[in-house]
Amino acid sequence: MKILLLTHAFNSLSQRLHIELKKRGHTVSVEFDINDAVTLQSVDLFQPDLIVAPFLKRAIPEAIWRHHTCLIVHPGIKGDRGPSALDWAILKGETEWGVTVLQANAEMDAGDIWASVNFPLREASKASLYRNEVTEAALQGVLLAVERMQQPDFTPEPLDYSRSDVKGSLQPLMQQSDRRIDWQRDDTATVLRKIRSGDGFPGVRDWIFGREVMLYDAHPAKGLQGEPGSLLGYSANAICRATLDGAVWIGHLRDKSGEHPFKLPATRVLNRLLSDLPEISDGYSDIHYEERGRVGYLHFPFYNGAMSTEQCNRLREAYCAARQRDTRVIVLMGGPDFWSNGIHLNTIEAADSPADESWANINAINDLACEIITTESHLTVSALQGNAGAGGVFLARAADYVWARSGVVLNPHYKDMGNLFGSEYWTYLLPKRVGEERARRITQARLPMGTEEAGELGLLDGYFGRDNPQFLSELQQRALALAEDADFERLLDTKVATRHADEAEKPLKAYRREELERMNLNFYGFDPSYHVARYNFVYKVPKSRTPITIAQHRDVNRRDKDDWSQAS
């Protein structure tokens, strides 16, 4: 089938659908829903058999849904309607939720139902649930709907609230008043639900030191308590605020009226205002280490997978400390939502000199990569529970083995960020693993990659586990088996000998110097593309067009070359 993905942005769900539908032999093209004229033009150009809308912020034009089957991916159970489906589910403390694939018609979210998939609703942020449970349920639902599209006798189910399995309802757009925190009366669980219901958009409005800010990235602060509403201190990048029965850590803030009105680490936003508050030792940490047998696990669940200069430095110190332990294998865990997305564009944008901070950040992540590559005491594993992008993909490849959860999406390229050349020793790591030709293909394609393709190309050494619990269970078994392998010493000796031979042929510092010469031009040269792209990313500037790399129907060369009718 010819399937058009009509979406507000090419987000994680859209990317996953793009990968999985293509893998099943469908011809897939993407169009950003910029305005009615552009959307109508895309349909005329592509003539799709099916339009799937995984992420929209407005209704599909009637001129399209009247004449084409358009399926909306709604993050709610059967009968749920409205733009704040997941927000309400979290705020109300629902224990089960779902995704419904329904047909677009004149009434928002009220069309015939093609598929519905439910899942247990864990206690987590909206963003985390969306990237994991919602994405997996949406994929199942869309694949089922596509299968049913090809069954001539299938009839979608009209929305009927009299049915026992239709338990949702029409819900309004959630307002800030619905999420408002009453610090004098709300317990920790309530505060967490409110902040998580708005993370990562739009956040929860609050006031700290008289400043209006939006709250994100909340976690329970175990063992801490104080006067409800008071700030108890800070730790790493987070601040601690007391609730009725305990306290919460708040990792990120957005000061809409400040000099930098985008998400930043909480301590960065408040800065000098925290001078009278204590630093809480052994408090919040976005890095932690644990051991199981002769395996050390280094966790770094950085918010949105971004790694600032300061975080890279702390992670490098933690890694070096892990290397001193009497273990055999070190597993680099990242976080449950992201492994890493490379340098931290928001902290760079907020710096006095974004160019200087870009330089500091790329050098800090390179320092970390160098420590991993040159490790001679352990075998190392990068364990990708969540997605990875840009420099994060190549940082993962610095380890001896890269294992990923099935369904993880990789974006192993820098080009969309103003044609960045990239570093993290990728010019050494990638050709060594996949060969020169595949390395060019991977870095130039500008397309998301699934685990199956990444495994075939050699970018991954293995992928397994349908979800995070399954992945973690098998990961521990594999890591322990590696540590207890009878040939462990031979494996380690071979690794060290290979690294020494590579160093003799061309030193790591030469790869780094060559990469950074190109990056220096990106940061300080005459071409401002990187700085413009970074600004647009940080400030969420809407796209004015869909990139040709994903909009096949707008690629004149491809249209001339391909016979769409045969492809369908």
PyMOL commands that set and color helices and strands:
alter all, ss='L'
color gray80, all
select helices_A, chain A and resi 12-23+36-46+62-65+85-91+126-149+176-179+188-197+266-274+303-305+309-323+345-349+354-373+391-396+426-434+436-444+451-457+468-483+488-505+508-524+529-538+552-554+556-561+564-567
alter helices_A, ss='H'
color red, helices_A
select strands_A, chain A and resi 2-7+27-32+50-55+70-74+96-103+113-120+204-208+211-220+231-235+238-242+247-254+264-265+288-292+295-299+329-334+338-340+379-384+387-389+401-405+410-411+462-464
alter strands_A, ss='S'
color yellow, strands_A
deselect
rebuild
show_as cartoon
